[in-house]
Amino acid sequence: MKKKSDLQLTPDSFSRASTLRELMAKASQHAEAEQQVIAALPNSLAQGSRFVSCKEGELVIATDTAAKASQIRFRQHDIMVAVREYELFRFVWKLKVKVQPTRFSERPVTKITPLSNENARLLREEAGHTKDQSLREVLEKLASHVRD
């Protein structure tokens, strides 16, 4: 931890603070623009889509699947009309859609279903009819995993 004497205001620390303020202002402007663009998209396409940029009249939207990208391209004229209602996008004349799949997909939690009594009985019965000793042991071990 720094001492109080080390925490002095210098011209360098002021320039870093102003840069941080500029970055925060740009981030909040981008977030506001993204809300406006997502609001202009149909509800079925809004999930998984995001605003990338708007430069020189070209609006760029990224979506997670190619099917959504095709739907956005198909509805681009309606989307551009809805987006032009906002001051920031009134000069938009071109819509570009990119496909950017999500980096990490959440895997559903696998739920292991315990073995029923009936299935355990059938496994034991099959183990009794099996001539192979190692297979018989595996089947009997599986039959022992019955739910209580």
C-alpha positions in Angstrom: 0.0 0.0 0.0 1.3 3.5 -0.9 2.0 6.1 1.8 0.0 9.3 1.8 3.1 11.2 0.7 3.3 9.0 -2.5 -0.3 9.9 -3.4 0.2 13.4 -4.7 -1.6 15.1 -7.5 0.6 15.6 -10.5 -0.1 16.9 -14.0 0.3 13.3 -15.2 -2.4 12.1 -12.8 -4.8 14.8 -14.2 -4.2 13.7 -17.8 -5.0 10.1 -16.8 -8.2 11.2 -15.1 -9.3 13.1 -18.1 -8.6 10.2 -20.4 -10.6 8.0 -18.1 -13.5 10.4 -18.2 -13.4 10.5 -22.0 -13.4 6.7 -22.1 -16.3 6.5 -19.7 -18.2 9.1 -21.7 -17.6 7.1 -24.9 -18.7 3.8 -23.2 -21.9 5.4 -21.9 -22.7 6.8 -25.4 -22.0 3.4 -27.0 -24.3 1.7 -24.4 -27.1 4.2 -25.1 -26.7 3.7 -28.9 -26.8 -0.1 -28.4 -30.1 0.2 -26.5 -31.6 2.2 -29.3 -30.5 -0.2 -32.0 -31.6 -3.3 -30.0 -35.0 -1.6 -29.4 -35.3 -1.2 -33.2 -34.8 -4.9 -33.8 -37.7 -7.3 -33.6 -37.9 -9.2 -30.3 -37.0 -12.5 -31.8 -33.7 -11.0 -33.2 -32.8 -8.8 -30.3 -31.6 -11.6 -28.1 -28.0 -12.4 -29.1 -27.5 -9.3 -31.2 -25.5 -6.2 -30.4 -24.6 -2.9 -31.8 -20.9 -2.7 -33.0 -20.5 0.8 -34.6 -22.0 3.5 -36.8 -19.5 5.3 -39.0 -20.1 7.4 -42.1 -23.7 6.2 -42.4 -22.9 2.5 -42.1 -24.5 0.8 -39.1 -22.8 -2.5 -38.0 -24.7 -5.1 -36.0 -23.3 -8.4 -34.7 -25.4 -11.4 -34.0 -24.6 -14.9 -32.7 -26.1 -17.0 -35.5 -26.1 -16.9 -39.2 -29.9 -17.5 -39.2 -30.4 -14.3 -37.2 -28.0 -12.4 -39.5 -30.1 -13.5 -42.5 -33.3 -12.4 -40.9 -31.8 -9.0 -40.0 -30.6 -8.6 -43.6 -34.1 -9.5 -44.8 -35.7 -6.9 -42.6 -32.9 -4.3 -43.0 -35.2 -1.6 -44.5 -37.7 -1.8 -41.7 -34.8 -1.8 -39.1 -33.1 1.3 -40.7 -36.4 3.2 -40.7 -36.9 2.4 -37.0 -33.3 3.3 -36.2 -33.4 6.6 -38.2 -36.0 7.9 -35.7 -33.1 8.4 -33.2 -30.9 11.5 -33.7 -27.7 9.6 -33.6 -28.7 7.4 -36.5 -30.7 9.8 -38.8 -28.1 9.6 -41.6 -27.8 5.8 -41.6 -28.0 4.5 -45.2 -26.3 1.1 -45.0 -26.7 -1.9 -42.7 -23.9 -4.4 -42.2 -24.5 -7.6 -40.2 -21.7 -9.7 -38.9 -21.9 -13.2 -37.3 -19.9 -13.5 -34.1 -20.8 -16.7 -32.2 -20.7 -16.5 -28.5 -17.3 -17.5 -27.1 -18.5 -19.7 -24.3 -21.8 -21.5 -24.2 -23.2 -22.4 -20.9 -23.6 -26.1 -20.8 -26.7 -27.3 -19.1 -26.1 -29.1 -15.8 -26.3 -32.8 -16.5 -28.7 -34.5 -14.2 -27.8 -38.2 -13.6 -31.0 -40.2 -13.2 -30.6 -43.0 -10.7 -31.3 -46.6 -11.8 -34.8 -47.8 -11.1 -35.4 -51.1 -9.3 -36.9 -52.7 -12.4 -33.8 -51.8 -14.5 -31.5 -53.1 -11.8 -33.4 -56.4 -11.7 -33.1 -56.7 -15.5 -29.3 -56.1 -15.3 -28.9 -58.7 -12.6 -30.9 -61.2 -14.7 -28.8 -60.5 -17.8 -25.7 -60.9 -15.7 -26.9 -64.3 -14.6 -27.2 -65.4 -18.3 -23.8 -64.0 -19.4 -20.9 -66.5 -19.7 -18.2 -63.8 -19.8 -17.0 -63.3 -16.2 -15.8 -59.6 -16.7 -19.0 -58.6 -18.4 -21.0 -60.3 -15.6 -19.1 -58.3 -13.0 -19.7 -55.0 -14.8 -23.4 -55.7 -15.1 -23.7 -56.6 -11.4 -21.8 -53.4 -10.5 -24.2 -51.4 -12.6 -27.2 -53.1 -11.0 -25.8 -52.0 -7.6 -26.4 -48.3 -8.5 -30.1 -48.6 -7.8 -31.9 -45.6 -6.3 -33.2 -45.8 -2.8 
